[in-house]
Amino acid sequence: MPIHNLQPLAALIAGILILVFPRLLNYVVALYLIIVGVLGLMR
């Protein structure tokens, strides 16, 4: 599964988690930035 297909799914899951657990926002954003950064460096 190409990575560009996972981004909308990850965004949807992150959005739902943030709605349910607003305190997760910092962790979700931090993890997203780390993952995007690592994947960007690997290309």
LUMVEX-928732 format. One record per residue (C-alpha): y, z, x. Coordinates in pm, whole numbers, plus 50000, padded with zeros to 5 digits. Layout:
BEGIN
YZX
...
END
This chain:
BEGIN
500005000050000
503274989150164
505835016550224
508484999850008
506175004549709
505995041949772
509745048649770
510285045849391
507235067649330
508425093449583
511905093149426
510445098449079
508245127449189
511125143149385
513445139949084
510945157048854
510335185049105
514075190849145
514515192548767
511705218048738
512555237449057
516265232849145
515845254249459
513525227349600
516445202949637
517165212249999
513525209150100
512975176449915
516075160650069
515195173350417
511605160750395
512765126950263
515235122750547
512635132750807
510025109050667
512455079850640
513695086650993
510195088051141
509105056450958
512295038851071
511615047951434
508015035651413
509045000251309
END
